[in-house]
């Protein structure tokens, strides 16, 4: 299976949805989860802290001079190591949403990600089209990956991103909550790096749409993304934007 390929849904309605929340599950290996303080779905600008709200996270507070680079965790672990090194060289912190079957095959990458000061989340067990599944199958995809994360790190992580769809439907949100993720993580900027358009195109795709509070979708397993990282991070710095984890971006 090619983990980078995804099915795109409509963007107009989804882009307007921007709830924020923390997910349950936590442990000494990741940042401590924060309590839910409001059950409503609102935009981060309407939230006291840009966090703690049920629904789907599309972006963080626009007033912040921070962005979150989020990576679908799959592919050659050597490429992942190179990308993490590029982030470290620039002082950037990233969020990796890992595919459970990838963690089964490469369990060492979980500790490598966390040891670098990054955070690790859930991107389903098999990276199938979760929006086409029945509730039982959806739950299994989320729960199996969560169990991998728990065994490897002591935590299921704070964030769940559905596979093969940029937005979570009601079934996905409901089943994610049962596992312990009280919001699903989407994004407002897509690098399109999974199409392997070349490093310059990856940089262009991100910088043309990014602004304070943006959550950017990117991928491990693509050498062009690694090559793009220094230029991309420099471009963010010149705009006064710092790459941080999702939990930092949405924190108080």
C-alpha positions, 0 to 999 in steps of 0.5 A: 500500500502506498501510504502517501495517497489519499482521497480528497473530499470537498474543502469548502465546508471542511475548511470552515470547521476549526474546533480544538481539543486535547485527546485523552491518554498520556504518559511520561513519554509525551506532553501531559494532556490537558482537560476538556473545558468546553464541549462546543465546537468553535474556532480557535479564535473563540476559545480561551486557549485555542484548545480543549474543545470537541470536534475537529482541529483544522488550525490553531489560533491565528494570532500566534506566530507558530505553525504545526508541521504534521507528518503522516508516519510511514515509509523508509525509516532512513528517510524519516531519520534524515527528516528528523535531523533536518528539523533538529538542525533548525530547532523545529518540533513536529507532530508525527501521526504514525501508521500502526503497521509502520510501527509494527515494522519499525518500532524503534522510530517511536522512541526516535521521534519522542527523543527528538522532542517531537510528538507522536499520534495515531494515523490508523493501523493500516491507512485504509479508507476509514471514511468507507468503513462501518463503525466496528471497523473504524474502531478497530483501525483506531484502537489497534494503532492506539495499542501500538503507541501505548506499548511503545511509549506508554501513551496513545498520544494526544492526536488522531488523524483519519486516513485517506480523508482530510476530514472526519465524519460523525462515525469516525469522530464517535469511534475516535472518542471511544478510543480516547481521542476527543478530537480529530486532527485535520489541516488547513495547508497541504504540501502535496509532498506525497505526489513527489512534485520536487522540493521547490514545489513542496516549499511553494505549496506550504509558503503560499498558504501558511499563516499563523496557527496553520496546521500543515500536512506533510509525509515521511517516506518522500526524499523530496520532503527532506530536501525541502525542509531547510528551505521551508523552515527558513522561509517560515522563520523569515515570516516570523513563524516557528514550527512547533508541535500541535500540542504547543500550537494549541496550548494556553 
